[in-house]
Amino acid sequence: MDALQVVAEPRRREILRLVWDRELAAGAIAARFDVTFPAISQHLTVLRDAGFVVVRRDGRRRYYRADRKAIGALRPALEQMWSRSLDRLTTLIEEEST
């Protein structure tokens, strides 16, 4: 799956936000959402497979945290996307003011 597709899903973005500055158990992550644990587990698997989170096992529990370095690789693509969006917005504003 393409890296932008991985972060395009709102729940995956929220998971990344939750584990950006701290490590959280899978159950603690799932408790923050209104979907089943298996659904969140699938999102965590996608994030792990993309390299955006790292997993630490402690007995039966799995703890997740963001891999900021891996996510940083998205920066050029995101900046390009934002640049195009801002260019379109500028054009629309200029058209409205004329």
NORKA-V293127 format. One line per field, one symbol per residue. ss: DSSP state (@ for helix, = for strand, . for the rest). psi: psi as a letter, one per 30 degrees, with the letter a starting at -180 (. if undefined). burial: 1 if it has 24 or more other ideal C-beta (glycine too) atoms within 12 Angstrom, else 0. A space follows every 10 residues. Layout:
ss->???
psi->???
burial->???
//
This chain:
ss->..@@@@@@.@ @@@@@@@@.. ...==@@@@@ ......@@@@ @@@@@@@@@@ ..======.. ======.@@@ @@..@@@@@@ @@@@@@@@@@ @@@@@@..
psi->kkeeeeffke eeeeeeeege glkkleeeee fflglleeee eeeeeeeeef gfllkkkjbf kkkklkjeee efffeeeeee eeeeeeeeee eeeeeef.
burial->0010011010 1111110110 0001110011 0010000001 0011011101 0110100000 0111110000 1001000000 0000000000 00000000
//
